[in-house]
Amino acid sequence: MSEHSFDVIVIGAGPAGEVAAGRLGEAGLKVALVERELVGGECSFYACMPSKALLRPGQILDEARRVGGAAEAIGDVRPDVAATLKRRDEVVHDLDDSAQLPWIEERGIALFRGQGRLDGPRRVTVDDDVLTATKAVVLAPGSGASIPPIPGLTELEPWTNRTGTTGHEIPERLLIVGAGPVGCELAQAYRSLGSAVTVVEGTEHLLAREEAFAGETLAKAFEEQGIVVRLEAKVESARRDESGDVVLTLHGGEELRGDEVLVAAGRRPHTDDLGLETVGLEPGRTIDVGDDLRVAGHDWLFAVGDANGRILLTHMGKYQARIVADAIQGIARPLRSDGGQSPRVCFTEPQVASVGHTLDSAIEAGLDAICVDADMSQTAGGSFIGRGVDGVTRLVVERGTERVLGATFVAIDAAESLHAATLAVIGGLTIDDLWHSVPAFPTRSEVWLRLVEAWERDERR
C-alpha cells in the first residue's frame, strides 16, 4: 500500500467534484481528486451535453420552418442522422476524458483513477493507495439511473440516459417510461431522428413538478410532432416476446410494443460503495447535510451534488461545491438557493425554464401567493421567433409584499430568459422593482413589462 497526504480529498470528478477540487487547488491547497470513470462525469458525457447535441439539429430546422425565407429554402427535411450522431460524439469527445485533464494538472491536483472509499475519518483508499486528508474530504460521487421495481423490466436490460445519449442505434419504435426532463428531451431527440416514440407517465402531466400549463403546452407540441403520450398510465410488467418486441403491459391490460424501452424514472445516489459505514453512515442512501453542506457529526466531511439529494441539477452541484470550497478555507457562505426552487430547464421545444415556487408549491409552503400570466409571443421580439409559437410566462407573487416568489417560461429558447428571473427570486425583488427595470426593445424580454401590466390589472392583488 502506498500512502499519500493531502489537505483535501475529493471523491468524484463530475461537475461538482471538479469545481470543488479546482477552487481549492487555485487557492494553493494540496488536493487529491478520485474518479472511477470519466473526469467530467455524467453531465459531460452521458446527460446534459450529449442530449443537447441530439436535440439541436431538429430544433434549428423547426425554427427555420417557422420563418419566411428560411422555410422555403429548406423544405420538409429531417436532421441527417449520421451527421447528428457524429457531432454528438465530438461533443462527448468519443467518451475520452483526456481533454479534461490539463486543467487538473495546471492546478497541481493529483488525480487517482479508481473507486474511492472512506476508511474511517479523513482516510480514503483507492485500490493500493491510501490517502489521508488534513482538512477535509468532499464526497461528490453523483448518481445513476434508477430502474423501478416493475416485474420483468430489469431483465430486459432497458436503455437508460446513458444508452439514450451515447448509442448509435435509432430504433424504429422507442418506448420511454418517465416524463421528466430526461424522458421528454430524449423523446423529442429520437422523434427528430426518425423513431416512433411513445412516452408513458404515471402522473397527470408531463414535467409533473412544474406548473400544469407547462406540461400541457409540451404535450401539445408532442402531439404535433407525432409523439404519443400516455398519461396516468401505470406499467404493470415488461417482457420481450418471441418476435423480439418489447412489451409493456399497463394497468387494465393494454399492451404497448416497441423495439427498445428507455427508462427515465428517477436517479439513485452512487453511495453504496463509498465506505460510508466506516464513519457511521448508511450506504446506498442520500447523505444528509446542513446548509454548509457538512455532514452532521463529521466536521471534516462534506457531500455535494446528487449524493446529498437536495437537488439533482448540474449547476446546483457546482454551486454547492463553491460553497464547500469556501467553507474549507474558513469562508462562511451558507446556501441561499436550494432544493426544488432552484433554477431548472427542460431543453425541449418549447423549452420549460423555471425558478422558485410554482403557484401550488408556494401555497403549500403557506405563502399568500397568486400568479399572473403573459404571452412571450405577444412581444415585438417574439415576432422574430416565427409563427405559431406558444410562449406562456407566469410570475408567482406574494400578495401584500408583492415579492416575486417564482417564475416559469414555456417558449422557444426560454432558458436564456431564466437568469433574470433567478435574480428576481434570489434577490427578493418586488413588482415595483420590475416596474422600473425597463426591458430593451425589440426583445422578448418585454414579457417582463407584460407581466407587470398584468399584475396592475389583476383585481386579486
HUGI-V654422 format. One record per backbone hydrogen bond with DSSP energy under -0.5 kcal/mol. CO is the residue of the C=O (numbers start at 0). NH is the residue of the N-H. Records with the same first field share a line. If there is no record, write none. Layout:
CO = NH, NH
This chain:
1 = 129
3 = 131
5 = 133
6 = 134, 135
7 = 31
8 = 10, 137
9 = 11, 33
10 = 139
12 = 39
13 = 17
14 = 18
15 = 19
16 = 20
17 = 21
18 = 22
19 = 23
20 = 24
21 = 25
22 = 26
23 = 28
24 = 27
28 = 30
29 = 6, 7
30 = 109
31 = 9
32 = 111
33 = 11
34 = 113
37 = 40
39 = 43
40 = 44
41 = 45, 46
42 = 46, 48
46 = 50
47 = 51
48 = 52
49 = 53
50 = 54
51 = 55
52 = 56
54 = 58
55 = 59
56 = 60
57 = 61
58 = 62
59 = 63
60 = 64
61 = 65
62 = 65, 66
63 = 66
65 = 67, 386
66 = 69, 70
68 = 72
69 = 73
70 = 74
74 = 76
78 = 80
79 = 83
80 = 84
81 = 85
82 = 86
83 = 87
84 = 88
85 = 89
86 = 90
87 = 91
88 = 93
89 = 92
91 = 94, 95
92 = 95
96 = 99
97 = 100, 101
100 = 103, 104
101 = 105
102 = 106
103 = 106, 108
104 = 107
108 = 110
109 = 32
111 = 34, 113
113 = 115
114 = 126
116 = 124
119 = 118, 122
121 = 132
122 = 118
123 = 130
124 = 116
125 = 128
127 = 1
128 = 125, 130
129 = 3
130 = 123
131 = 5
135 = 8
136 = 138, 301
137 = 10, 139
138 = 303
139 = 13
141 = 269
143 = 267
145 = 147, 264
147 = 149
148 = 150
149 = 152, 153
150 = 237
151 = 155
152 = 155, 157
153 = 156
158 = 262
159 = 163
160 = 164
161 = 165
162 = 166
168 = 170
171 = 195
172 = 258, 259
173 = 197
174 = 261
175 = 177, 199
176 = 263
178 = 206
179 = 183
180 = 184
181 = 185
182 = 186
183 = 187
184 = 188
185 = 189
186 = 190
187 = 191
188 = 192
189 = 194
190 = 193
191 = 78
194 = 196
195 = 173
196 = 227
197 = 175
198 = 200, 229
199 = 177
200 = 232
202 = 231
206 = 209
210 = 213, 214
211 = 215
212 = 216
213 = 217
214 = 218
215 = 219
216 = 220
217 = 221
218 = 222
219 = 223
220 = 224
221 = 225, 226
222 = 225
225 = 227
227 = 198
228 = 230
229 = 200
231 = 233
232 = 234
233 = 235, 250
235 = 150
236 = 248
238 = 240, 246
240 = 243
244 = 240
245 = 257
246 = 238, 248
247 = 249, 255
248 = 235, 236
249 = 252
253 = 249
255 = 247
257 = 245
259 = 174
260 = 158
261 = 176, 263
263 = 179
265 = 145
267 = 143
268 = 270
270 = 273, 283
273 = 117
274 = 277
275 = 278, 280
276 = 279
280 = 282
281 = 284
285 = 287
287 = 295
289 = 292
290 = 334
292 = 302
293 = 289
294 = 297
297 = 300
299 = 136
300 = 294
301 = 138
303 = 306
304 = 307
305 = 308
306 = 286
310 = 312
312 = 316
313 = 317
314 = 318
315 = 319
316 = 320
317 = 321
318 = 322
319 = 323
320 = 324
321 = 325
322 = 326
323 = 327
324 = 328
325 = 330
326 = 329
329 = 331
330 = 332
335 = 337
337 = 340
338 = 341
340 = 355
343 = 353
344 = 346
345 = 347, 351
350 = 352, 410
351 = 345
352 = 408
353 = 343
354 = 406
357 = 361
358 = 362
359 = 363
360 = 364
361 = 366
362 = 365
366 = 368
367 = 398
369 = 396
371 = 394
373 = 375, 392
374 = 377
376 = 378
378 = 382
379 = 382
380 = 383
381 = 384, 385
387 = 389
390 = 375
391 = 409
392 = 373
393 = 407
394 = 371, 396
395 = 404, 405
396 = 369, 398
397 = 401
398 = 400
401 = 430
402 = 397, 404
404 = 356
405 = 395
406 = 354
407 = 393
408 = 352, 410
409 = 391
410 = 350, 413
412 = 415
413 = 416
414 = 417
416 = 420
417 = 421
418 = 422
419 = 423
420 = 424
421 = 425
422 = 426
423 = 428
424 = 427
428 = 403
429 = 433
430 = 434
431 = 435
433 = 436
435 = 437
439 = 442
442 = 380, 445
443 = 446
444 = 447
445 = 449
446 = 450
447 = 451
448 = 452
449 = 453
450 = 454
451 = 455
452 = 456
453 = 457
454 = 457
456 = 458
457 = 460
